[in-house]
Each structure stands twice: as structure tokens, then as C-alpha cells.
Amino acid sequence: MGVRRGWALGAAALALAATACSAGGASRDRTPDVDLAGTWLLVSGRTPDGPLAVTSDTHVSLTFDEDSMGGKAACNDYGADHTLDGSSFDIPGSGIEQTLMGCGTAPEELDRTYFAALIEVDTVERDSDELTMTGPGVEIGFRLAEPWPRAAVVGHRWRLVTWIDESGERHRPQWERGLRPFVRFGDGGGSGGRIAASSGCRVLEGRWRMWLGAPHLTRSEWRGRCPDRLMDQEVAVGNALSEPVFEVRRRGGGAELVIGYAHDNSPAEVVYRR
């Protein structure tokens, strides 16, 4: 499995530039601004050099608020200012800022081509839960992401029941005595709370907070040691919790919490049940 364990934890500290969206002096003839609010997931893209390399395992997000935009690309977190006037869109000033993480050729190339296309966008159009951004020679398609299922996740103890590696192979969890793998997001009110977890050999204690429409770990630390037989599982759990992508699935009469790693373009995920 990939060995990006823990390196992504600092990415949530990325400072997104803040400038107000252009909103002044609307006239009767002014076209209303496109509603960009929410988190969008990349589904397609084309550039003068060809299509963006988007697959079913790609997770590239773009979140807008009234002052800024940013998200998670295939390798890096990124952010920028933007202006919106009707359907006219622009990324002014210094352009896109990004973290500098090493991820391998394919995700780094997708980052490069995606950022280059995003800079060229000058028009946005929304049709229900689909967003299309276009510019000279580029077109980028997004779909609106489901909101993070906070009410279903927070306040429950979830036990790891299986994990899937980057090749798609499924594994049953193992653990050291007394360290059965689990995760629990506590509800601290507002935008975060405490988190506790075990990978089966190490334990995590810290805090989480909302950032760009999803929870991130802050001031958190893993403690303990892992034997060689549990290292792949430990990396899988650590990656998933560092920058998680959540899905709650119904299974029979219960629920499953499925967590993927935001920067891993593979089938890798960890699956928990209450």
C-alpha cells in the first residue's frame, strides 16, 4: 500500500486566500450569479492536450464559499481566490496555491493538468447537481457531493470489519491484544470534536474539525508500535483517517461506515460497523 501515512495531516493547515466575491451594484439587467455553494467532485474534463485522466477511483473535490475556493486534488490540497459576476468566472491574483506532496507520476500529472485547466475557466454553468466550467479549449465537469453524514457518524463507536488495499484485495482485520481497531468521532458541538481510534496496534487521540466540507484531524497523535504483520493494515487505517472521504451504507438492518483516503486514486478503503 502507499506510504503517505500521516504526511497528509498537515495539509488541513493550508491557508486559503480570502477575497470577497464580486457582488456589488446589481442592476435589473444583471444575470444572477450561479450558485456554486457546496462541495463538487470532478467527473470529467478536456483540455487542448486531451482529456483529464479521471477514473471511477478519482477523488478530486472543489468547495466554494462566499470568499474562497479550494479542495483536494489527486495529490495535493489547493486553494485560490475567485470572482463571479453572473456566469463569468475568474481566478485573480496569484492563481492557485497548493501543497507540495510527492504522490507518483499519475496523480501528480492529473494535478498539473487539472490546475492548468482550472486557471483557464472563464464561464460557469449549473444544471441541478451538475456544474460545468469552461474556458478557451477547456471544459471541466463536476457533480455535487453528498453532505458529510455527521448525524449518522458522530457519537458512535465503529469497529473495523474489513479493509481493501490499493490492488482491490479485501482483508480481515487483525489486532494486538486489547487493541481491536475502531474509530469514534466525538461531538464537541460547532465544527468539530474529539477523535479516538485504534489501527490494531497503535492508538490515536486528538481532535477533528470541519474543513472544506469534510472532517480533518487536528492536534492528533498516533502512539505505540506495530509488528510487521500489521503494518499494511496500520498504513491503510492511518491514510484513511488522515484525510477521509466518508460514505454511510445500509447493510441489512445496520450501517457501515466506509472511509477512503482523499488523495488515493485506487479502490483502497476501510470499512467499519457499529
N, C-alpha and C positions, 0 to 999 in steps of 0.2 A: 504494500500500500504506500501511498505518498507519505512523505515525512515533513509535512508542513505544520505539524503539531505545535500549537502554542504560538507560533510565529505570527499568526493572524490576530492574536488577541489585542495587539496594539493598534490594529487598523481602525478600530472604532474611535480612536482619538483623532482621526483625520479631521482637520478643520475645513469646513465648507465655507467658502466666501459668501457673504450675505449682502445682497443689494435688493432693493425693493423692485418688484415687477412694475413695469410701466402701466399706470392706471389712471393717470390724471385726465381731466377735462374731456370726458366722453361727450360726443355730440350725437345728434339724432341719427346721423348717417354712419356712425362708427359701428363696425361689426363687433358683436360681443366677443370677448376673449374665449378661447377654447378652454374647457375645464380640464386641467391637467392633474388635478389633485389625486393623490394616491401613489401606489407603487405599481410599476409596469414591468412586465417581463418580455425580454427580447424573443421574438419568434421567427423573424426573417430580416433580411437586409441585402441590398445590392449596391455596388459601387462601380465606378468606371473600370475597376480591375477585376470585377466578378462578384459573386455572391459572398456574403459573410458565412463563415463556417459554423452555422448554427445546427445543432443536433437535438434529439429528444432529451439528452442529458445536460444540455447547456443551461446554466442559470446565470443570466445577466439581468440585473434589475436597474430600474431608474425611478427614483422617487422625487416628486416635486412638492414643495410647499410654496408659500407666497413669496419667499425671499430667495430661495436657492434650489438647486437640484443636485442629485448625486446618487450613488448606488454602488453595486458590486458588479464588476466585470468578471470575465473568465479567470483573471489572475489577480487584479488589483481593485481596491476601493477607489472611488473617484468622486470629484465634486466640481461645481462651477456655478457662476452666476448665470442668470438668463433673463431676457426681456421678452415680453409677449404683448403684442399690440394687434388685437383681433386674432387672425390666424398667422400673423407674421412673427417669426421666432428668431432670436439671435443669442449667441453666447459671446458676450463682450469681454473686453479687458484681456486678462492673461490667459483666457481659454480654460482648458480642463486641467485641474490638478489631480494627481494620482499618487498612490503609494508605490513603492518600488520593491516588488517581491518577485523572486525567481520561481517560475512555475513550469518551465518546459516550453518547447517550441510552439506547440499548437495553441495553448491558452494565451501565451504572450502575443502571438500573431493575431489572434482574434481581438485582443485588447487594442492592438495597434490599428487594425482596420476599422474596428467599431468606433474608437475615439476620432479617427480621421473622418469617418462618415458623419458623426455627430456634429463636428465643427462646421460642416458644410450645410447643415439644416437651416432653412430659412422659412419653412411653412409647416404648420402642424394641423392635423385634422383628426377629430374624434368621431367615431361611429359606435355608439353604445360602449362596449367594453374593449374596443379596438382603437389603437392610436397609431396613426401613420405620420411619420416625419420625413419631409422631402427637401431636397436641395439640388443644386446642379450635379446631375449624374448619380444622385444617391436617393435611396428610399429605405427607411427603417420601419419595421412593423413590430408593434408591441400588443400584448393583451393585459388587461387589468388583473393584478394578482388578488387572490383571496386574502381578506384581512387575517392577521395572525390570530389564531383561535385562543385568545387569552383565557376566556372563561372556562374552556374545556381543559386547559393545560395547567394553569396556576393552582397551587394549593393541593396538588395530588402527588403521591409518590409513584413513580413509574419504574417498573422493573425491566431490564434489558432481556428480550426474549430471542433476538437474533440480530446478526449484523452481516452486511453484504460488502464484500471487498470491491476493488476497482475493476476486477475482471467479471463481476457479477456472481461470484460464488458465494453461497449462503453458509454461515457458520453459526453454531450454537455457542452461547456464551460460556465461559469458564471463569473461575474466580479463586482467589486465595481465601482461606478460612475467615469467615466473618465479613467479607468484602464483596458480597453479591452486588453486581453492577446495577445502579439505579440512577435516577435524576429526579430532583424536586425543585421546582421554581416556587419560591415563597411570594406571597402577595404583600408588598410593602406599601400598597396604595400608590397613587400617582403613576409614574412612568417606570417603576421597577420594584425590586425587592431582593431578597437573598436567594442564593442557589447553593444546593448541596448535591454532590454526585460521587459515584464510585465507578471506576473503569474495570473493576475486578481485582485491581492490585494497588491502585493509587486512589486517593480521595481528594475531592475538590470542595473548597468552601470559598464563598465570596458573594458578590452581588451582580445583579443583571439590571440593565436599563434598556429602554426603547431607543433605537437609533435607526433612522431611515426605514421606519415601518416594521422593524423586527427587533427581537431582544439580542443584546450583546453582553458578554461578560465584562465586568469592570472590577478592578481591585480584587481579582480572584487568583488563587494559587492551588496548584496540584502538589500533593505531598505523598511521599512513600516511594517504594521501588517496585519494579515489575520483573518477574523472571522472564527468560527468553520466550517461553511457551505462550505468554500473554501479551507480548509486545505488539503484535499486529492488531489485536483487539484494543489495546490501550491507545494506539495511534488512531484507530477508527473512531473510538468514542471521543478522544480529545479533539480531533479535527472537527467532528460534527458539532460539538458544543462550543468550539471557538467562534464560529460564525454560522449559526444554524439556519437552516431552511425547514420550516415546520409544516407538517400535514397531520391532521387527525382523521383516521379512517375508522369506520364502523366495522366490527368483526363479530358476527353473531350477536350476542346481547351486550358486548363490551366495546371498548375503544382501543385503538392502537395509536401511539404517538410515533410518527416516523420523522426522523431528523436527518437531513442531508447536510453536506458541507457546501457553503455558498460558492466556493472557488474550485470545486472539483467537478470537472465535466466527465463524470463516469457514473455508473449505477450505484456507487458506494452510498450506504445509508445505515443507520442504526434504528432498530425497532423496539419500542417499549410498550408494555401494557400495565394497567393499574393492578 
